[in-house]
Amino acid sequence: MIRHLLLMRFNAEISHQQLAIIQHGFESLEHSIEGVSGVEWGENNSPEGKNQGYTHSVIMNFRDETIRQAYLDHPEHTKVKALFRPYLEDIVVFDYSPQGDVE
């Protein structure tokens, strides 16, 4: 499994309605791309103040490397990118394969 983590910082012009549309777009990927699961959308609520302006996150799982590669050019992924890129100031993309417990 590959976990795909996005941290996003949006510009001031984005509305609550547009954020809801973007959230729905990300969440729909679980149902429209075979092998994508566990899609979560979240807004920063940490009291630590260390988010460096990143306000929203997405976490999703890819079953394997083949699914990740298919996702990158998938038409549904392209549609979601078109929803959020006009409002995006910055994004961090971090993929990893979860490791077992370390003792």
N, C-alpha and C positions, 0 to 999 in steps of 0.2 A: 504494500500500500504506500502511496505517496500522499502526503498532506500538503495542501496548497493554501498558503496564508497570504492575504492581501491586507495592507494597511493603507488607508486612503485619506488624503487631505483635499477637501473640496474648497472651491472659491466661495466668496460671500454671496454670489448671485444665485446659488442653488436654493430651491424652495423645499419645504417639507414634502410637498406633493411630488417633486422630482425625486427626492430621496426615496419615497415610497415606491415609485416606479422602478428605480434602480434596484432596490431591495427585492422586489417581486421578480425582476429579470434574473438576478443571481439565483434566487431560490428556485426558479423554474428550470435551471440547468440540470438539477437532480432528476427531473422527469423527462428531459429532452435529450440528454446525452447518456447513452448506455455506459455504465462503469463509473459514473460520477455519483457520489453519495455524501450524505451528512453535510449538506450545505447549510452554513450558519451565517447570519448577518448580525452585526452588533455595533453599537455606538459606545465610544469610550465613556466610562463612568468612574475611572480611577481617581481617587483623591490625592494621588502622589504628584500629579502635575508633570509627569515625565513622558507624556505622549508626543512631544515635539510638534504639536499642531495636527497630528493625525487623529481624525475624529471617528472614522468608521473602519470596520474590518469585515472580511469575509474569510471563512475557513471552509474548505471542502476537501473531500478525499477522492483520489483516483485509485481505482483498483490496481493499476500497474502502469509501467512506463508506456505501454501501447496506448492506454486510455489518455494519459497526459499528452502524448503527441497528437492524438486525434482531437483532443479538446482545443489545442492551440489554434487550429485552423477551422474548427467546426463553425458552421453558419450561425448556430445559436449563440456561441461565444462572441462571434463578430457582432451580432445584434446587441448583446449586452454592453460590449465595449462602446458602441455608438451611443448608448444611453448615458454613460457616465463620463466619457472623455471630454465633452465640452465644458464640464464643471470641475475637472480634475486639476488641482495644483501640483500634486505629487503623489506617487504611489511606491510602495515597497512590496515586492513580490518575493516570497520566501517559500521554497519547496523543500520538504525533507521526508525521509522515511523514518517513522517512529521506531525508536530502539526500545528494547526490553528494559526492565528495571535494572539499574546499576547498583551493586552493593559495595 
